[in-house]
Amino acid sequence: MIDDPALLARAGALVAAYVAAGRTVATAESCTGGLVAGLLTAVPGSSAVLERGFVTYSNAAKEEAIGVPTALLAAHGAVSAPVARAMAEGALDHSHADVAVAITGIAGPGGGSADKPVGLVHFGLAVRGGPVRHLERRYGDPGRAEIRRLAVAEALGLLEGALVP
């Protein structure tokens, strides 16, 4: 769990906004391992908003739980824009949520390469009836915990933005 009062306050405001809008959320998380869902569920009343969360850390989990195509993973790798989009779409397809956010990245300390360095994180955002968005962030290497915290903050921002027409 992330012990960050500012993030917890944002999560509380997000839950209230989604309750007011009558909308629900699903998460598909890889490098954050469920931290977004965990942060949301730290807020009382979040059961009205968080429809479900998928922790799809392995490629097999991405394929089996949310339907990310094997060919997509083989062609682009798990940490890529196409896979982040597919994760968000898959989370919507495998849930009853209105909005889905997906996160896949390299939190380190190892696992990076010249093309995909530690700190590279891809996000997907899918809204029922709308286009799927993608966002790429390169956080550098401030450490695993900080990369994950930054990714959670970014995911909250995407969910906040999904309520704005």
N, C-alpha and C positions, 0 to 999 in steps of 0.2 A: 504494500500500500504506500502511496505517496503521501508523506506528511508535509503538505504545503498548504498553509492557510489560504493563500490567494487562490490556488487551484480549487480548493474545497468551496470557497465562496463563489467562484465562477460556476462550479458544478451545481451549487444550490440555486443560483440564478437561472441556469440552463434548465434544470428540472422544473422550476416554477414557470418558465416561459413555455416549455413543451406541454405542461399540464394546461396552461391557459389556452394554448393553441389546439389542444386535443390531439396531439401527435405523439408518436412513439419512435423509439430508436432501437437499432440493433448495431452491435459492434462485431468486427472481424479483425482480430488482433494477432500479430505475429511477434515482432520484437518487443512489444509492450506487454505481452503475456497476460492480458486481461486487466491491465491497470486502468484503462478508461472505464470499463464496466465496474471495476472495483471502486473507483472514485465516485461514479454516479450512484452506486448503491450505498455509499456512505451518507447520502442525503436522505433524510426521512421523506417518505412519499414517493421515492424514485420508482417504486413498483408500478406506478401509473405511467411511467415514461420508458423505462428500459424493458423492452419486449424480450430480448435475449442477447447473449454475447457468445461469440465463437472465439476460442483460442485455437488458432490454426498455425501452430509453430512449425510443424513439418510440412513438406510438400504433400505427403499423403493426406494429412488433415485438411489441407486446402482443397485437395481434390474431392475427398470423401464427404466432408462436412458442408462445404459451400459450393462445390461443383466447379472449381477452377480447372480448366482443361489441362490435361497432362501435356499436350503439345505446346500450350502457352508457356508453361513452366519450363519445358525443355528449350524452347526457342529464346526466351528472354530472361530466365532465372526468376527466383522467387522475389528478389528485390528489384522490381521494375514497375514502370508505369502501367503496362498492360495487366500485370498481375494485381496491382493495387485496385485498378478499375474492376477487374473480374471478381476480386474479393468483395468489393462493395456491392456489386450487382448480385453476387451469390448470397450475401447476407440478406439482401432484400428478398430474393427468390426463395430462401429457406426460412423465412420468418413472416410475421404478420406486421412488421414495423413499417412506418412511413418513410423513415430516413435511416440510412446505414453509413457508417464510417469504417474505413479499413486502413490498417497500418502495417507496412512491411518494411524492414530496414536492417541495417547492420549496426548493432549497439556496441560491438567490441567486447573486450579489447582486441581480439583477433577477428579473423574472418573477412577482412577487407582486402581489396585489390586496387590496382591503379584505376580501373574503370569504375569499381564500386567500393569506395573507401569506407572505413569506419565513420559513422555519422551520417551516411546516406540513408534517408528515409523517404519512402513513397507513401502517399495517402490517396485514398479514393473516397468519394462521397457520392452516394446514390440516393435520389429522392424519387419516390413513386411518381411516374408520369413525367419525369424530367430527365435532362441529360446527366450523364455520369461525369463528375469532375475529378481531376487529378491535380495533385500538388506534390512537388519534389522539394525537399529540404536537405541541405548539406550543413550539418552542425559542427563539422570538424570532429576532434576527438577530446571533448572535455571530460570523458569518462562515461562508463556504461549507465550509471544511475542518472546522470545529467542528460544524456541523449534520450533516455526513456522519458524523463520528466518533460523535456522540451517537446517530444512527440505527443505526449498526452495533452499538453497545453495547445498544441496545434490542432489536434483532433477536436478539442472543445471549441476552438475557433471555427472550425468547419461546421460543427453542429450548430453553433450560434448563427453562423451565416446562412444556414439552410432554412432558418425561420424568416429571413428577410426576402420578400418577393423580388 
